[in-house]
Amino acid sequence: MRKILIASIFTLAASFSFYEIALAQSAVNTAAGQESITIRAGSLIDGTGEVRENVTITVENGKIQRLDNSAGPYTFDFSDKIVLPGLIDTHVHITAHFNSQGRYGPDPDQTQAQTLLYAAENAYLTLMAGFTTIQSVGRDDDKDLRDAINRGVLPGPRILTSLAPINLNSGTPSQLVEIVRQRHADGADVIKMFASASIRDGGSQVMSDAQIQAVCSTANEVGLRTVVHAYGTESISTVIEAGCTQIEHGNRYDDDIIDLMTERDTYYDPHLGLLYANYFDNRGKFIGIGNYTEEGFAAMEEARVIGYETFKRTLELGDVKIVYGTDALAGAHGRNIEELIYRVEEGGQDRMDAIVSATSLAAESLNLEQVIGTIAVGLNADIIAIDDNPLEDTAALRNIRFVMKDGVVYKNN
Ligand SMILES: [Zn+2]
């Protein structure tokens, strides 16, 4: 009942401005009288790699209570639709935006409140695109957004945050031990570290082996995962040997890295298409800021090509846990699914594997496999629906018709 109450409050707050929510309101209110919500799935892609036909999902108190073939009437009859778990993006920058000057990042006159409202807009777009959980890696102000969404009124995905990232200049190894402990105390869900330079600056290892080891071993001690920006064989092997959890971007490595990632169960989160397309499409909004120079853009052109080569080799040679992340920043929020389309259509990944990477495998990488990522009894009711079969046409995932998070309907059109 709590979730339904929250849904009603949310609907009151938001339906004046959001057409989808207004539509959802009547359905949720109907469900309130029934104590439970039923969703009939014509086809269910459950997140584990299985497909089932004609399944009734019963949701109570925000959780999936039953999966069976019970007859209607249903709260939501999706007999002609495909139902999936809410999607998960393990690498976004939820506060990143183009400012009122049409440029990347905050303009000098922008208030903190304005920045946070841009972030709230990004969160809304992301949820409407079917992403019910994201991991935001790179700013400390997304903690307030996380906590606001968790209060249950503001529409957005469940957010995990790294708070401020750790880099070359963060401190000596012994200082880094304290910084990781402090992040943990401050409520970080994960540690983000830049072991390598930006790809626009060549991407080679910049943190020392001792710094990398200090961060990942301390994070392991306090029970925090580590997601590490790293390119090339040298950086990535150091990162893996240090016991870090996940490699971000990660192109340009030799075959030994594929074996090492497989052996150590290191998650690999490549960014092949959306990141680059977004930069190239919005070039004028980035160019001239920091390392967004002509040389920087040329380096990204090259990295895009090498990224596909690395990805294809990784698919071919190993059994690496390739997890879903987009590195969505300004311009890419709400288009998170595009990376999955690139991975399949240009990178050659199997369609079902790509869907698993963005559902159950992503949940596992977040240590949330008992909570989200699969349509299974006992898990949170994060559920989306689409019209067409994404196992035949990946782009079907662009057209999200229905979004439920924790049993609350946020979109139904
Ligand atoms: Zn990033």
Boltz pocket constraint, residues with backbone or C-beta under 6 A from the ligand:
constraints:
  - pocket:
      binder: B
      contacts: [[A, 91], [A, 92], [A, 93], [A, 137], [A, 138], [A, 327]]
      max_distance: 6.0
